[in-house]
Amino acid sequence: AQKVTQAQTEISVVEKEDVTLDCVYETRDTTYYLFWYKQPPSGELVFLIRRNSFDEQNEISGRYSWNFQKSTSSFNFTITASQVVDSAVYFCALSVHYNAGNMLTFGGGTRLMVKP
Amino acid sequence: EPEVTQTPSHQVTQMGQEVILRCVPISNHLYFYWYRQILGQKVEFLVSFYNNEISEKSEIFDDQFSVERPDGSNFTLKIRSTKLEDSAMYFCASSASSVNTEAFFGQGTRLTVV
């Protein structure tokens, strides 16, 4: 069975601060996929990034960056120079290779509040 | 940009009534999903659907639930006899393939059972 843990339930920062959201996962599968989704106050789930288990290359996309470390089963997400519009709940998720496709196991989410 | 569309955005129903939640997945996607999020809790997988049949379902997806792709565009979730604990946000999602790709979610239908 898969498990995703987001230990930080809520983080509050002041605009322009950097913030890192932690994600730790558990799976026995050797091939798996990791995701981050954003859920703004309007409620929809917005895809941010996908990483494959065989690709540990970290990524930067604008103010977002991701740090994938298989050795610690972590897939952390950093927002640089946070903005008020970044305020949302962020979910880390995991899927393994099934015929079922994208059967995602979500973490509990981290609510990020960016104050002006 | 193509998107997953869900209707209605909010549905209020009386306990014991049947509800049908509707979704239009992204047109060239082959895999379809329903997820549920009880208020303030994590998003939970309900069911996946491929090639006109259920490919995987969770323990939440009991006999009260069913899914259907009645035509080439719609994907529906039916709850036969709603219970108070079915109140949640229901998300439809679709993906182009089964692996190495992301699922795109609709904006959700908030179901309130009274």
HADDOCK unambig.tbl for C-alpha pairs under 7 A between the chains (distance, minus, plus):
assign (segid A and resid 43 and name CA) (segid B and resid 107 and name CA) 6.70 0.50 0.50
assign (segid A and resid 44 and name CA) (segid B and resid 106 and name CA) 6.66 0.50 0.50
assign (segid A and resid 44 and name CA) (segid B and resid 107 and name CA) 4.29 0.50 0.50
assign (segid A and resid 44 and name CA) (segid B and resid 108 and name CA) 6.28 0.50 0.50
assign (segid A and resid 45 and name CA) (segid B and resid 105 and name CA) 5.91 0.50 0.50
assign (segid A and resid 45 and name CA) (segid B and resid 107 and name CA) 6.87 0.50 0.50
assign (segid A and resid 47 and name CA) (segid B and resid 104 and name CA) 6.70 0.50 0.50
assign (segid A and resid 50 and name CA) (segid B and resid 102 and name CA) 6.72 0.50 0.50
assign (segid A and resid 97 and name CA) (segid B and resid 99 and name CA) 6.27 0.50 0.50
assign (segid A and resid 99 and name CA) (segid B and resid 98 and name CA) 6.39 0.50 0.50
assign (segid A and resid 100 and name CA) (segid B and resid 48 and name CA) 6.02 0.50 0.50
assign (segid A and resid 100 and name CA) (segid B and resid 55 and name CA) 5.11 0.50 0.50
assign (segid A and resid 100 and name CA) (segid B and resid 56 and name CA) 5.53 0.50 0.50
assign (segid A and resid 100 and name CA) (segid B and resid 98 and name CA) 6.53 0.50 0.50
assign (segid A and resid 101 and name CA) (segid B and resid 31 and name CA) 6.81 0.50 0.50
assign (segid A and resid 101 and name CA) (segid B and resid 97 and name CA) 6.74 0.50 0.50
assign (segid A and resid 101 and name CA) (segid B and resid 98 and name CA) 3.54 0.50 0.50
assign (segid A and resid 101 and name CA) (segid B and resid 99 and name CA) 5.92 0.50 0.50
assign (segid A and resid 102 and name CA) (segid B and resid 98 and name CA) 6.00 0.50 0.50
assign (segid A and resid 102 and name CA) (segid B and resid 99 and name CA) 6.97 0.50 0.50
assign (segid A and resid 102 and name CA) (segid B and resid 103 and name CA) 6.36 0.50 0.50
assign (segid A and resid 103 and name CA) (segid B and resid 45 and name CA) 6.61 0.50 0.50
assign (segid A and resid 104 and name CA) (segid B and resid 45 and name CA) 6.54 0.50 0.50
assign (segid A and resid 106 and name CA) (segid B and resid 42 and name CA) 6.55 0.50 0.50
assign (segid A and resid 106 and name CA) (segid B and resid 43 and name CA) 5.98 0.50 0.50
assign (segid A and resid 106 and name CA) (segid B and resid 44 and name CA) 6.93 0.50 0.50
assign (segid A and resid 107 and name CA) (segid B and resid 42 and name CA) 6.47 0.50 0.50
assign (segid A and resid 108 and name CA) (segid B and resid 41 and name CA) 6.61 0.50 0.50
assign (segid A and resid 108 and name CA) (segid B and resid 42 and name CA) 4.70 0.50 0.50
assign (segid A and resid 109 and name CA) (segid B and resid 42 and name CA) 6.65 0.50 0.50
